[in-house]
Amino acid sequence: MLLDACCAINLFATPHACKILAAFAQPIAIAQFVVEHEVTTPELVKQWAEHAHIDRLLLRSVLTDIETKARFRPGRSHPLYAWWHASVW
């Protein structure tokens, strides 16, 4: 399902997509990200960044790629809007 979603938004066009997907390809990582609701893009990226100890510059680059190539930015009402905005700027 994650793979289908990434294909649909052409996430593979970003150089960081493989790093994100590789984190979820490992059974341990997948178990840590299981939730009872649909995971949003900001939740997925934040959990990946925290789990993999991603530095601020790489995180900024990933979020910028998502914004430009996938044309996605969380709305102001999203719980992680402030985190996303602070991470990009």
N, C-alpha and C positions, 0 to 999 in steps of 0.2 A: 504494500500500500504506500509506504514512504517512497519507494522507487517510482511508482506510478505518478505520485504527486510531483516528484522532482522532474520527471519527464514532461509532465503537463505544463510546468512553468519554465521549462528549459533551464533548470538549475545547473545542469551539467555544463553549461556554458561558462560557469564561474570556475576559476582555478582552485577554489577552496572546497568545492562540492565533494570531491573525493575524500578529503579529510573528515568532513562531517559524516558522510555515509560510512566511512571506515570505522568510526567510533561506534556506530550502531550495528556494524556487522559482527561484532563480538558479543557472544551470549551474555557475558557479565554486564556489558554496557546496556544491552537491551533490557535486561531485568531491572536495572536501576531507573529506566525511563518509562516503565509501565505505569500508566495512570488510568483512572476510571472515566475520564472524559476525553473528548477529542483534543489533541495537543495542537496548540497554535504555533505558528512559525516563531514568534518571539520566545515562547516557552522552550521549544526545541533547541533553538540556538543558544539561549541562556544556559540551559542544562548542559549542553555540549561544551560550552566555553568554561563552565565551572568544573565539570568532570575532567576535562582534558587540560585544565590550567592554561588556557589560551591567553597570551599576552594582549594588552590593550590595542596595540597596532594591528595585529592580525584580526582581532574581533572587529575593529573599525572597518577594516578592509572587507571582511565577510559581509557585514551589515550593509556597507555601501554597495557591494556587488548585488546583494538581494534587492536593494532599493532600485538600482538602475537596470539590472538585467531581468529580474523577475517582476519589476514594477510593483513592489510591495513595500508598504510602510504601515506599521500598526496605527490604528486610529487613536485619537486622544482619549477615548474611553477605555482602551485596553489597559489592563492592570500593569503591563510591562512597558507602557509607552514611555514613561520617564526614564527607565533603564535604557531602552533602545536609544532614545534621543541623547542621553548623556554619553552613551557609548560611541555614538557617531560623531559627536562634537567634542 
